[in-house]
Structures are given as C-alpha cells and as structure tokens.
C-alpha cells in the first residue's frame, strides 16, 4: 500500500495547489493504476481508490470526467461511489458510459436517474445488458420513440404486466415499434393478440415471417386478430359468385387490366373490385376483402403496388373502401406519399409470402 499512500499525499497537494493540467495528469495516473490491477484489488483497496477518485472529480473539468467514466464503465468492480457520482452527472458524456455499461451501479441509482433525467440519459439506461422491470416501467412511461425502440429491442430487458400494457398502447399507429414489441420472445400471448389487432398487414407478415416465436402462437394470434377486426368492421357477408363470373370472362377475353379495376372502383362495385384484385395478385378473395375492410390502408396499397397499379387507380380503390365517409385531401396526400415510397419489390415479396403461406395451409 506504500505506493497508494504516496499517491494520496501527492493527490492532496495537487488538489490544493495544482493546476488543471496537473490535476488531470494525476487523475490519468490513478485511473491507469486502478485499471491495471482492478481484478486483484481487495475491497479495502477499492474503497481507497473510491476516495481518491471522488477527491479528484470535485476539481476537474467535464472532459476529464467523461474520460474517467469511459475507463471505469467497463471495469466490473469499479469503485461504487465514484460510479454513482458519474452516473448522476447532468452531462450525458459523463453519465452515459456508466449508465449504459457499469456493473457497479446499483439499482436505486439507475431508478433515480430514469425518473429524473432527460431522454439522452434514458436512452443510455435502455441499452444496458440487463434491466429489471421496475426500471423498464419508468423507461416505457417517460421515454420518447428512440428510448422505446431501444428498450423494446433489448433482449435483456424484463417487463412487468403494466410495462407490456404500456408498450402495446404506445405501439399503436407505429409500425416500427409494433414490430419490435411483437418480436419479443417474452411477450405474453394476450398482449401479442392485442398488439396484432391494430397492427398493419405488413407488420403481421413480418412478425409471422421472422419465426422468432412458436409459429402456432403467431398464427393463432393473427387468426384471432383477423376475426376481431372482422367483427368490429360489421361487414356483411358478400356474394362473389356473379363478380367472379364477370372477372373470369374479362380475364379470358384478355380485358382484365388496370382500366377494368379503375372502372369497377369508380362505379362503386366492391365485389367486382375485390375479385379483380384477387385474380391479378393471385390471392384468395377473402384475403383481399379483409385488406379492403381493415382500418389501415397500407395492406391494400401493398397489393396494388405488387400488381403494378398507377396512383389514379389506387386512389379510386381507396375511395371505394372508405365508403360514404370518403377520404379527406390530407389523408389522400399521406396515402400518395406512402404509395410512392413503397417499392414494388417489397410489395411483391409480401404478396408472394402470403401465397406461399396459403399453399402450405392447403391440405394435400
């Protein structure tokens, strides 16, 4: 310990009379000394280093604190008091490395920072290798989208019942977050079902294709979600026999094209429009009808893009599915933006995946 005692004497002199450069130099030496032998130090020695670091930190600049935090964050037995002090710093460059990586940081300090600090601090906490549910409860309640995505993507994060309720609620209308939450292996089935009821068609396809859960769990939840949506929509059963005959006749005559679909939609012929889309995209009528009656329009646009329909035709289809309420100009502009950004290859991949699922589901 003689080396340590000599260092403390030098430290006291530096704190009282040394320049900023001299204090930073001593801090670097102390940090190097601790990092070199950290695995072999006793608890008393770690406590001594804790006192040294705390004395120095009170009189150094922010950049030096940040450098210290980066060094200590990855040392499993870093001194606890200085770890708490750095984690509680208002500057994210100082607090961030400790909040994200330090194994010496206690749960009480983490919880306090999660409750009181800003989004940058919350984001750092959300990236920890493991998170208790009492911490994630606060993160999903206070966090903005980057924090929500980070914690939902963190396999080491545990969630309480209330945490999952909040995750599902905040995922509504956000495909990216919905996908992250739905892909969690630990999401309870009843929360998965609630998530899927409001999810877009594209998200359901992605969740099913990922196969990160038992396929039967996903498929059962999707089926229940579909039945729930159909019940909520109040759509009456439709007779497609006549519509199919008309579409088949057009197809055999070589006249089943975009102009025919646009004409059906303009005339308000729902069954004929669905049957024509079904024939051109080679998906079952019930699947296309389901896309037409859902709250969200993305699934219809995926089918249209896979077929290669132009926007004027898609607009007529969207107006048809909107019914008497119609579509506002702002909503139409939003749909145009989505349809323009949607790539044909992506849409065709989604539709092809549905065809493969359909074939697998058919009995031999």
N, C-alpha and C positions, 0 to 999 in steps of 0.2 A: 504493500500500500504506500510505500515511501514515494513512489512516482506520482501517485494520485495526490498525496498531501502536498508535494512540491507544486503540483499543478494548481491546487486550490490557492496556495499562497500567491502564486503568480496571477491567478484569476482575480483575487481581491484587489491587488494593486492595479490591474488593468481596469476593473470596473470603476475604481475611484479616480484614477488619473489618466487612463489610456485614451488614445484617440479612437475614432470609429474604426479606422483601418486595423488598429492593434486589437480591438475587441473582436472584430471579425476573424482575425488571424488566430486568436486563441480559441474561438468557437470552432474553427475548422480543425484545429489540433485535437480538441476534446472530442469532437464528432468522430474523427479518424480513429482515435484511441478506443472509443466505445465500440465502433463498428468492427474493429479488428478482433476484439476479444469478447464480443457480446455473448456468444454461446457458452463461454466458460465462466462468466461472472456470477458471483453469489448474489443473493438478494440484497445484502448489505452494500455491496459494491454498486449494484444498480441504483439503490437509493441515493448513494453518494453522487453518482452521475446525475441523477434527477435534480439534486440540489444545485449542482454546478450549472446544468443547462438552464434551470429556472433563473438563477442569478444573472446569467449572461443574456437571456432573452429579454429581460426587462430593459436592456440598454443597447439593443442592436436594431438595425433598420429592417424594413419589411422583406427586402430581397434576401437578406441573410436568414431570416426566419423561414422563408419559403424553401431555401436550400436545405436547412436543417430538417424541415418537415419531409422533404423528399427522401432524405437519407434514412430517417427514423421510421418512415411509413412501412418499409419492407423488412424491418427487423422485428421478429416475432416477440421478443422480450424487451422492447424499447421501454424506457422509464415511463411509468404511468402518469405521473403528474405533468411532465412536460408534454406528453401526448394529449392530455386533456386540455392543457393551455393552448396548444397549437390548434387543436380541433375546434376550439371555441373562438378563434380569431375571426374577426369580421372579414378579413381579406381572403378571398377564395383561393388565391395562390398559396396561402399559408395553410388554411384549414383543409383544402381539398384532398391532398395526398393522404392525410391522416384519416379523414372521414371515409375515404374510399378503401384504404388498404390496411390500416393499422389493426393488428390483432390485440394490441394492448389497450385499446379504447373500450371503456366499459359501456354497458347498455344504457345506463342512466344519462351519460353524456350524449350519446347518439340520439336518444329520445328528445333530450332538451334542444339539441341543435335542429332536429327535424321539426319541432314545434315552433321554433322562434326565428330561424334563419330564412334567407331567400331561396330562390329557385336554383341557383348555382350550387349552394350547399346541399339542397335536397337531391340534386342530380348526382352529386358525388356519393352521397349515402346510398342511393338506389343501386350503385354499381358494386357494392360490397359482395364478397363471395357468399356470405350468408346473412339473412335478415330475419329477425323474429317478427311475428305477426303484429306485435304492438308497435313496431317501427313502421311496417308497411301500411297499417291502418292510417297513420298520420300522412305518409307519403301519397297514398291514393286520394286522400281528402284534400290535401293542400297543393299537391303537385300539378303543374301545368303539363301540356302534352309531352314534352321531352322526358319529364320525370315519369309520367305514366307509362310511356313506351319502354323506358329503361327498366323499371321495376317489373313490368309485365313480362319482359324478355329475360329476366334474371332467374335462372333455374334454382338458385339458392335462396330465393325469397319465399317465405311462408306467409300465407294469408289466412285470416280469420273468416268466419262466416260473413261478418259485416264488411270485411275487406273485399271479398268476392262480390257482394251486393253492389258496393261502390264501383268496382271495376266494370261490372256489366252495365251499370247505369251510365257511367261516363263513356262507355264504348259506343253508345247509341249514335248513329249517324257518322261514325268514324271507322271506315273500313280497315285502316292500318291498325288501329288499336284493337278493333274487334278480332282481327286475325291473330294478333299477339296473345290476347286473352284466351281465345279459343284453342290455341296450340299448347297451352299449359297442360302438362300431364296431370297436375293435381287438381284441376278444376272439377268440382262436383258435377254430377250429371244434370241435376236440376238447374244449376247455373248455366251449364252449356246449352241446355234447351232454351232457357230464357234469352240467352245471347243469340242463338240461331233464329229465333222467331222474328227478330228485327234485322237480321243480317242480310246483306245483299246476296244475290245469286252467286256472284263471282267469289265472294268470301266463303260461301258454303262449299263451292267447288274446291277452293284452295285448302280449306280445312280437311275436307274428305281426302284430297289427293296427298296431303302431307303424310298421312298414315302414322302419325305420332301417338295415336291412341288406338285402342282396340277398334277395328273397323266396325264391329257390330254396334258399339256405343255411338260412334259418329252417325252411322246410317240410321239407327233407331231415333236418335235425337233430331236428325234432319227430317225424317218422316213425320215425327210428331209436330215439328215446327211447321211443316207444309200443311198438315191438317189444321193446325191452329190458324194459320193465315187464311186458308180457305173458309174456315168458319167465321172469321172476323170479316171477311170481304162480303159475305152474304150473296155470293154469285149463285144464280140458279143454274141447275144442270142444263146443258145445251145439247141440241140435236145437230150433230155434224154430218149426218148422212147425206143430206142434199148438198151441203157445201163441199163435201169430199167428191161427190159425183161431178160437180161443176169444175173443181180444180183438176181432177183426173182428166176430164175432157179437154181442158185447156192445155194440160201437160202433153197429152197425146198429140194434140194439134200443133205443138211447138209454140204455144202462145202464153205459157205460164212464165212471165217475166216481171221485171220491176214495174212496168206500166200497169200490169194487171193488179199487182198488190196495191199500188198507189190508188188505183180506181176503186178497189174494194174498200180501202180505208176512207176515201173521200165520201163514198156513199153510205158510210156507217155500217157496212156489212162485217160485223165482228167475226162470225163463224167462218166466212169465206177468207177473211184476212188471216185468221189463225191457221186455217187449213193450208193456205198457200205458203205461209211461212214454214209450216211443218214440212210440207213437201220439198221445199227448196233447201232447208237446212238439215233434212233427214232426221228430225227428232219427233217423238210421239206428239200427237195433238195435245194430250193432257199436260205435257211438259211446257209446250208453247203457251197454252192457255194460262197455266199457272204463272208464267212470266208476265203475261198481259194483265193479270189482276193483282199482282203484288203492288205494295205501296211504292217501292222504288223502281225507277225506270231503267237502271243500268242493265238488268238482265235482258230486256227487250233490245236494247241497243247493241248488246253483245251478239245476239242472234242476227240482227240486221247487218252489223259490220262483217260477220262471218259470211253472210250471203253476198255482201258487196253492194248494199243499197246506198243510194245517194241521200244526202240530208233532206231534200224536199219530201222524199218518200217516207223517211223516218219520222219527219215532223207530222205527217198525216197519220201515221200509226200511233204516235204519242198522243195526238189529239183524240183519236178514236178511243184509246184506253182510258183517257181522262174523263170521258163521258160528258154529261151535261155541264159539269162544273168548268170544263175547259182548262186550258193552260195559260198562265199569265206570260207576258213577254219576258219577264225576268227569268222565270223558270225555263222557258224555251231557250234563252241565251245560255243558261247554265248547261242544259242538255246538249246544245250545239258544241259547247266547249268540251264536254266530256266525250262526245262522239268524235270530235276532231282529233282529240288526243289518243283515243283508243286505237291501237294498232290492229290491223287486220290479222296478223299472225297470232296475236294474243287471243283475239276473239275466236279464231278458228281452232286454236288449241283448246280453249274452254269447251266449245261445242263438240269437238272430237272426243274429248274426255267424257262428256256426257253420253255420246254414242257408245263408247266402249263400256261404260257402266251399264247402259241399257242392255247391250248384248250379253254381258256377264250375268245380268239378272234374269234373262230369259231361260226357261228350262230347256234341256236338250231335247 
